[in-house]
Amino acid sequence: MKTASELLEVIELEHIERNIFRGPSHDVGSGRVFGGQVLSQALHAAMLTVDQSRFMHSMHAYFILAGDMEAPIVYEVDRTRDGGSFTTRRVRAIQHGREIFVSSISFHKKEDGLDHQIDMKEVTPPEELMTDQDILKNFGDGMPESLKRLIRPRPILFKPTDPMSFLRDEKLPPHQTIWFKASGEVPADQRIHRRILAYATDYNLLGSAILPHRDQVGFRDLMMASLDHALWIHDEVHIADWLLFQLESPWAGAGRGFARGSIFNREGKLLASLAQEGLMRVRRK
């Protein structure tokens, strides 16, 4: 899967009944259903029950069970509230009769209001950087097997501003900046851009929580999985243009890691904020 158009085809939903949808899974190399896929499909299911004049502004989700790659996922939407300004939906993802994921999603009609934002860091522009896939390919046969399986065409391109940070076996500060965008063309529909953004936000967050411990453990020494995820979208997103992940991990402990971040466009406008806690358990020898 090389483009965002192919991604949208792969994770498209089938309308089963009022408020009930079904979607397939695709393999990203992890051996289990990718959390970003479920976030995107759940958001799509909620969008299909909401007036198109309202846009998703916040999403809060819990990953309960690992998904089965071989079985479809059923999404049930609860139409919690249709208010004058806000619309609220709850979405359950179900496989084999069990909930594997739950989320609450809020939509808002466009309004004007007071505004301010934090500043974007000054970083190397994306044109001067390599994608993470090209960085990995340069290692050839010397690359660990745990990373080799991640080399595959992806619908999202990522360019870390510190190209070697995720490969160095040394203690690093718990923050990183990464350019990203959808590969190929994306339809103009803003809802589609937000669905692809939700998909992309499950990449890289927990990687920030690992950086201070790279002198002690490698990726193959860790059992990692997303536990919960929060995404707020503040402004229109154009996912076919380069956007900047500005990520940090304030804390890790008790077998978990926490990370948060901001997403800017190239002009420095803050488009979205996100946070995630995930399992970060050291495997027993």
N, C-alpha and C positions, 0 to 999 in steps of 0.2 A: 504494500500500500504506500504509494508515493505522494499523493496529493490530498488536499482537504476535500476535494470533490469525491474522491474515492472513500475517504473516511465517512462522509455524510451518507454515502450509499451503504456502507457496511453496517453502520449503527442506526439506520432508519427504523422507525417504529411501525408496526402493523396495528391498525385500530381493530380491537377485538369486540368491544362493547362500550357503552357509555362509560367514560372514565377509566377504561381498562385498555392497556396497550401491551404489545409484546415486541421484544427486540433481540437480535442475535449478539454474539460476542466476537471479538477478534483478538488475535495473539500479538502482544507487544514484546514477547521474549521472556516474560516473567514466569510463565507456567500457570498463571491464574488470571482471572478476569481483572483487567486494569481498572483502577478506581476512577480515573478520568472518564472512561467510557460510561460507567454507571452514572456519574455526575451529569454528563452531557445528555444521556438518554432520559434521566429523571427530569431534568430541566425541560427537555423537549416535550415529554408527556404533560408536564404542568402547562407549558405554553399552549398546547393544543386545546386547553380548556379555558383559556383567558383571551379576552378581547385584544386584538393586535395593536390597539392604541396604547396599551400598557406594557412596560418593559420591566424585566426582572432587575431588581436592585440589590436583593440579598438572598443568600442561600446558605442554609445550615444543615449539615448532613452527618450521619454516623454510618460507618462501615461495620456491620455486625458479624457477618460470616464471609469467608472466602467464596467467591463465585465459581460455579462449575462451567468451564469453557465449552463443554459439550452440550449444554442444555440452554434453551432460550430463557430470557428473563422477562417476567410479567411485571408490569408497572401499574399499580392501582393509585388513582388520584382522588383525594378527598377535597371537595370544593369547600374549604373551611369558611371563607368570607369573601363576599363581593361588596366592597364599600364604595363610598363616593370618590375616594382618591387611591385607595390601596386594595389589592386583591391578594388573598392568601391561599396557598395550596399546600397540602401535605402529600407526599409521594412515598409509597412503599414499593420496594423491589423484591420480588418473590421467586424462589427456585425450589422445586421439589416440596412445595407446601410450606416453606419456611422463609421468613424475612431475612434477607441478606444485607439490606440497606434501607434507611429511612431518612427523609429530609423534609424540611419546611422551606418554602420558597415564597418570597413576597414580590409583588409587582406594583408599580407606581405609575400614575399618569404624569406627563411632563408638567413641571412647574418651575417658576423662577424663584430665586431666593438668595440669601447672603452666601458668599462663597470665599473660601481660602483653601490653601493646600500646602503640603511640605514640598521642598525642592528635590529635584532629581540630582543624583551625584553626577559629576563629570567623569565620563568613561570613554574608552576607545570606541569609535564608531564601528558598526557591524561590518562595513566594507573592508576593514583592515583585519578581520578575525576569521578563524576557521570554524566550521561546525564541529560539534562534539563527535559526530560520526567520522569526519575526516581525521580528527586528532587520534581517535582510536585506531583507525586503519593504518596510521603511520607506525604503529608498534608492531604490526605483523604478527609473527608467531610468538613473539615474546609477551603477548598480552595474556592475562589470566583468563581461564575459560569462563569465569563468571561475567566477564565483560565482553568476551567474544560474541556471546549470544545476543547482546544488545545491538550489534551492528546489523542493521536492516533498514530498508527504506521506511521513512516515517512521514506522516502528513504534517508534522510540525518540525521546523528547523530551529536548532538551538546553537548559539554562539557565546560561550563563556568568555568574559573579558579577561579572566585569568585562566588561560587554556589548560594549565597543568594542575590546577588546584584539586580536582577530583581524582587525580592519579598519584599525587605525591604522598609518600608514606612519612609524613611529618605533621606535627601539630600546627594547625592554622587557625586564624580567627574565625568565629562562627558566622561569617557573612559572605555573600557572593552576589555578583551582578551578571546577568545572562540576557543577551538579546534573543528574541524568538519571534517567529511569525509562521503563518500557515504556508505550506508549500503549494504553489499553483494559484489559480484564480478562485475567488470566493464570491458567491452571489451578493448583491447589494443589500439584501434583507438583513437588518440589524439583529434580528433574532438569531439568524444563523451565525453571525459573528460572535454572539454571546454564548451560543452552544459550543462553538469550537474553543473559545476562551476557557470555558469551564473544563473542557477536556484537557487543555494544556496545563491548567493550574495544578494538576496532581503530579506533574514532573518537578523535580529539583528541590522542593521544599525541605524534605527530610535530609537531603544531601547537605544542607547547611548545618544541621545538627551533628553530622558525623565529623565535620572538618576538625574540631578541636581534639578528636580522638584518633586521627589517622596514624599517629605514631604508635598506637597500641593495637588497633584492629584494622583489618581490611574489609571490603564489602562482603567477601565470602565468609567472614567471621560473624556476620550479623544476620539476624532474622528481622526483616523489616516489613511493615505493612501499615497502611493508612488506617487510623482509628476514627478520626472525625475531620471535618473540613468546613471552612466557612469562607464565603466569597461575597464581597460587596462590589457592585459595579456602579461607578459614580457618573460616568459620561459615555458617550458613544464610543464604541470600540471598532477599530478597523484592523482585523486580525491578519489581513494580507500585507500590512505594512510592519516594519520592524518595531517591536515593543520591548521595553526593558523590564525584566524581573529585578527588583532590588530586595534581596532576601537576607534575613538574619535569624539566628536561633538564640533567644535569650536564656534558654534553660534546657537541660536534659538530666534525667535521673529516673530511678525506679523502673528501669526497663522501657522508658518512653522518651521521646524527644519532641520538643515543641519548636515550631518555626512560624514566622509571619513575614509578610512582604507587601510591596507596593508595585504596581504596574504603571509605567509611564509610556507616553508616545514619544517620538523623536523630538518634539518641540518642548518636552518637559511637563506636559499636562498629566496630572494624576488621573488615571482612568479607572483603576480598581485597587482594592485592598484584599488581602487574603491571610488566612491562618490555618494551621494544621497541627494536630498532635498525632504521632504515630508510634507504633511498636518499634523499639530499637534495642533488641535483646541480643546479648553476646551468646553465640552458640557454645555449648559445652564441648570441650575437646573430646 
